[in-house]
Structures are given as structure tokens and as C-alpha cells.
Amino acid sequence: MLLAGRLRRQTIRYLFNVPVLNVLFIFATKTMETKKCFKCGVVKSIDSFYTHTQMADGHLNKCISCTKKDVKDRAEVLKDDPSWLSKERERGREKYYRLGYKEKHKPTPDMKKKCMTNYSRRYPEKMMASSLSGSIKAPRGKEKHHWSYKQEHGKDVLFLTPKEHYCAHRYMVYDQEMMMYRRVDTMVLLDSKDAHKRYILKCIENERNLFHKLSQDIQ
């Protein structure tokens, strides 16, 4: 009687634990899966491939390293195409707000300090111009904007509202070699204060017209 009871308890324990063991076995097997990248031909773990719902195994056939390289190479070829550059910026902004990156990647004080250090090393001419124009006080509600970062233009600034300043930088590309900005649409160098100012005013006007049109469409 005692023996029968012991066997019954052991049987129940075994039956109860079988599903758990199966799940652990399946999980362990799944994590050990490998796949061959069709681009580099290297067999890698499944974690080395981006997920994709339309693929049979749920992952791309090209590994993450090859995918990143292809994206980088393509960007290098298309970076001089104003139309592509504008679309990429628009896509990046849409993604930034849609996924809430502002809150997700909010920098800590240490990260801010590191970013400023890297920025100073990368753009010493901008830091110099900022230092030269430090004594210039912007009117209330305005910000200083450098049209050129050459030493002789360090104190020659424009005054823009934060919205205007943001808008201006959306439509320009900085040419570090020339220490000036280029139009994003034609890549023409804005090599004078007058040309720079006229282009910014045009961009601001276009933004206002676009906003007005969108407002009307919504209504």
C-alpha cells in the first residue's frame, strides 16, 4: 500500500514536469538555431539577423552586419542627391516622434557633457565663433545664428526666433571645409550674409504656407 502510494506520487510529479522540460528543451534548441547569411556566406546565430514577420523563420536572410553595411554604402552613394536627403530627414523626424525617442533617449548630464566634448573636437570653428559672439546679446525671444564660421565673421550673426532657427537648419547642410552652409535642395553654397538671409526667409515663408495649407486640409 505504501509502495503503491509512493509510485503514484512519483508518477504525478513526472507527468507534471514533462511539459516544463519540453518547454525548456524547445527554448534551448531555439536559442541555438543558426542561419547562413546569403551575402557574406557566414553561418551565424539567429540573433545575428533582424526579425521580419514575412520571412519563413521570422528573420531576414541577410545578417545584421551586412544589412548595416549595405545601408551605409547606399547612403554614401545617395548623400549628394538633395531629393533623397530631404526624404531621409523627413523619415527620420517622423520616426523620432512616432517612437517617442525624445523621452526614450533623454540624455543624462554625463551624456550631455560627453556630447559637448565630442562636438567641440569635431567643430572647433563653431566653438570659436560662439566664443567670439559671446558678448553679443540677442533681442528678447531671439537666438543668434551664424551664417559663416570663419574667424572674420565670428561676430556677424543673424537673430532668429527658436522656430525660425530650427526651420533654417532643416533646409541647410553644413560644409565644414568652407565653414558655411549649403542649400539642401541644390547644394549651392550660401557664401554671403545676404544670400544666406534671403534663403532662410524663403524657407520660413514656405513653412508658413505649408502649415496654412495643412490647417485648411484638416478643417
C-alpha positions in Angstrom: 0.0 0.0 0.0 2.8 2.4 0.9 4.7 1.4 -2.2 1.7 2.0 -4.4 1.2 5.5 -2.9 4.9 6.3 -3.4 4.7 5.2 -7.1 1.6 7.2 -7.7 3.2 10.4 -6.2 6.3 9.9 -8.4 4.2 9.3 -11.5 2.2 12.5 -10.8 5.4 14.5 -10.3 6.8 13.1 -13.6 3.7 13.9 -15.6 3.5 17.4 -14.1 7.1 18.2 -15.0 7.1 16.8 -18.6 5.6 19.9 -20.2 8.1 22.1 -18.3 11.0 20.0 -19.5 9.7 20.1 -23.1 9.4 23.9 -23.0 12.9 24.3 -21.6 14.2 21.9 -24.3 12.4 23.7 -27.1 13.7 27.1 -25.8 17.2 25.8 -25.6 17.0 24.4 -29.1 15.5 27.6 -30.4 18.3 29.8 -29.0 20.9 27.5 -30.6 19.5 27.9 -34.1 21.8 29.1 -36.7 21.4 30.6 -40.2 23.6 31.3 -43.2 23.8 34.9 -44.5 23.3 34.9 -48.2 25.5 38.0 -48.5 28.7 37.1 -46.6 28.1 33.3 -46.5 28.9 33.0 -42.8 26.8 30.8 -40.6 25.7 32.8 -37.6 23.3 32.5 -34.7 19.7 33.5 -35.3 20.2 36.6 -33.1 22.6 38.0 -35.7 19.6 38.5 -38.1 16.9 41.2 -38.0 13.4 39.9 -37.4 10.9 40.0 -40.3 7.3 38.8 -40.0 7.1 37.9 -43.7 10.0 35.5 -43.7 9.5 31.8 -43.1 11.6 31.7 -39.9 10.8 35.2 -38.9 14.2 36.6 -39.7 15.9 38.3 -42.7 18.3 36.2 -44.8 21.0 38.8 -44.6 22.8 39.3 -41.3 22.8 42.5 -39.3 26.4 43.3 -40.1 25.8 43.0 -43.9 22.5 44.9 -43.7 24.1 47.8 -41.9 27.0 47.9 -44.4 24.6 47.9 -47.3 22.6 50.8 -45.8 25.8 52.7 -45.1 27.1 52.1 -48.7 23.7 53.2 -50.2 23.7 56.3 -48.1 27.2 57.2 -49.2 26.1 56.9 -52.9 22.9 58.9 -52.5 24.1 61.5 -50.0 24.6 64.1 -52.8 21.1 63.7 -54.0 19.1 66.6 -52.5 15.7 64.8 -53.0 16.9 61.6 -51.2 18.5 63.7 -48.4 15.3 65.6 -47.8 13.1 62.4 -47.8 15.6 60.8 -45.3 15.4 63.7 -43.0 11.6 63.7 -43.1 11.5 60.0 -42.5 13.9 60.4 -39.5 11.8 63.1 -37.9 8.6 61.1 -38.4 10.2 58.1 -36.8 11.7 60.2 -33.9 8.2 61.4 -32.9 6.3 58.2 -33.6 8.5 56.1 -31.5 8.9 58.7 -28.7 12.7 58.8 -28.9 12.9 62.1 -27.1 11.8 60.6 -23.9 13.4 57.2 -24.5 16.8 58.6 -25.2 16.8 61.6 -22.9 20.5 62.3 -22.2 21.9 62.3 -18.7 24.2 65.1 -17.5 27.2 62.9 -18.2 26.0 62.1 -21.7 25.4 65.8 -22.4 28.9 66.6 -21.2 30.4 63.9 -23.4 28.4 65.1 -26.4 29.6 68.6 -26.0 33.2 67.4 -25.7 32.8 65.4 -28.9 31.1 68.4 -30.6 33.9 70.7 -29.6 36.5 68.4 -31.1 34.6 67.9 -34.3 33.7 71.6 -34.9 36.4 73.8 -33.3 35.5 76.6 -35.8 31.9 76.7 -34.4 33.1 76.8 -30.8 35.5 79.7 -31.8 32.6 81.6 -33.5 30.4 81.0 -30.4 33.2 82.4 -28.2 33.7 85.5 -30.4 30.0 86.3 -30.4 29.5 85.6 -26.7 29.4 89.3 -25.8 26.6 90.0 -28.3 23.2 89.9 -26.6 20.3 88.6 -28.7 17.0 90.5 -28.5 14.3 89.0 -26.3 12.7 85.9 -27.9 15.6 85.6 -30.5 18.6 83.4 -30.9 22.0 84.1 -32.5 22.6 82.3 -35.8 26.0 82.2 -37.6 25.8 82.3 -41.4 29.5 81.7 -41.5 32.0 80.2 -39.0 35.1 81.9 -40.5 37.1 83.9 -37.9 36.4 87.2 -39.6 32.7 86.5 -39.5 32.6 85.3 -35.8 30.7 88.4 -34.6 28.5 88.8 -37.7 25.3 87.0 -36.7 21.6 86.9 -37.6 18.8 87.0 -35.0 16.1 84.4 -35.4 13.2 83.1 -33.2 13.7 79.4 -32.0 11.1 78.3 -34.6 12.9 80.2 -37.4 16.2 78.9 -36.3 15.0 75.3 -36.3 13.4 75.8 -39.7 16.6 77.3 -41.2 18.7 74.3 -40.2 16.2 71.9 -41.7 16.9 73.3 -45.1 20.7 73.7 -45.0 23.7 71.4 -45.0 26.9 72.5 -43.2 30.1 72.4 -45.3 32.9 72.2 -42.8 35.6 72.8 -45.4 34.0 76.1 -46.4 32.8 76.9 -42.9 29.4 77.9 -44.4 26.1 76.3 -45.2 24.7 75.0 -48.5 21.1 74.8 -49.7 19.7 71.4 -49.2 17.8 71.4 -52.5 20.6 72.5 -54.9 23.7 72.2 -52.6 24.6 75.8 -53.7 27.0 77.4 -51.2 25.4 80.4 -49.3 28.6 82.4 -49.4 27.3 85.8 -48.3 25.2 87.1 -45.5 22.7 88.5 -47.9 22.3 85.2 -49.8 22.0 83.3 -46.5 19.4 85.6 -45.1 17.3 85.6 -48.3 17.3 81.8 -48.4 16.3 81.5 -44.7 13.4 83.9 -45.2 12.2 81.9 -48.2 12.3 78.7 -46.2 10.4 80.3 -43.3 7.8 81.6 -45.8 7.4 78.1 -47.4 7.0 76.5 -43.9 4.2 79.0 -43.1 2.4 78.4 -46.4 2.7 74.6 -45.8 1.4 74.9 -42.3 -1.5 77.1 -43.5 -2.4 74.5 -46.2 -2.3 71.6 -43.7 -4.5 73.5 -41.3 -7.1 74.1 -44.1 -7.0 70.4 -45.1 -7.6 69.4 -41.5 -10.6 71.7 -41.3 
